[in-house]
Amino acid sequence: MLCNINSTAGSTLQWTAKAASATTTGFTLIVSGPSATWASVDVEWTAFMP
């Protein structure tokens, strides 16, 4: 599972996104950063099977 924040400017610069608890029907997206401000930023994800 790959996750990516679709921005590298302004308040999202130091944020990270990762997937946790992935199953065949879903996953938990964890987004973390240096502040509590987060609005209208796209997070892209891709899932694949080995």
Contacts in CASP RR format, 6 or more apart in sequence:
PFRMAT RR
TARGET T0000
AUTHOR 0000-0000-0000
METHOD contacts of the structure
MODEL  1
MLCNINSTAGSTLQWTAKAASATTTGFTLIVSGPSATWASVDVEWTAFMP
1 19 0 8 1.000
1 22 0 8 1.000
1 27 0 8 1.000
1 45 0 8 1.000
1 46 0 8 1.000
1 47 0 8 1.000
1 48 0 8 1.000
2 19 0 8 1.000
2 45 0 8 1.000
2 46 0 8 1.000
3 17 0 8 1.000
3 18 0 8 1.000
3 19 0 8 1.000
3 29 0 8 1.000
3 43 0 8 1.000
3 44 0 8 1.000
3 45 0 8 1.000
4 17 0 8 1.000
4 43 0 8 1.000
4 44 0 8 1.000
4 45 0 8 1.000
5 12 0 8 1.000
5 15 0 8 1.000
5 16 0 8 1.000
5 17 0 8 1.000
5 31 0 8 1.000
5 41 0 8 1.000
5 42 0 8 1.000
5 43 0 8 1.000
5 44 0 8 1.000
6 41 0 8 1.000
6 42 0 8 1.000
6 43 0 8 1.000
6 44 0 8 1.000
7 41 0 8 1.000
7 42 0 8 1.000
11 35 0 8 1.000
11 37 0 8 1.000
11 38 0 8 1.000
12 38 0 8 1.000
12 41 0 8 1.000
14 33 0 8 1.000
14 34 0 8 1.000
15 31 0 8 1.000
15 32 0 8 1.000
15 33 0 8 1.000
15 34 0 8 1.000
15 38 0 8 1.000
15 41 0 8 1.000
16 31 0 8 1.000
16 32 0 8 1.000
16 33 0 8 1.000
17 29 0 8 1.000
17 30 0 8 1.000
17 31 0 8 1.000
17 43 0 8 1.000
18 29 0 8 1.000
18 30 0 8 1.000
19 27 0 8 1.000
19 28 0 8 1.000
19 29 0 8 1.000
19 30 0 8 1.000
19 45 0 8 1.000
20 27 0 8 1.000
20 28 0 8 1.000
20 29 0 8 1.000
20 30 0 8 1.000
21 27 0 8 1.000
21 28 0 8 1.000
22 47 0 8 1.000
27 45 0 8 1.000
27 47 0 8 1.000
29 43 0 8 1.000
29 45 0 8 1.000
31 38 0 8 1.000
31 43 0 8 1.000
END
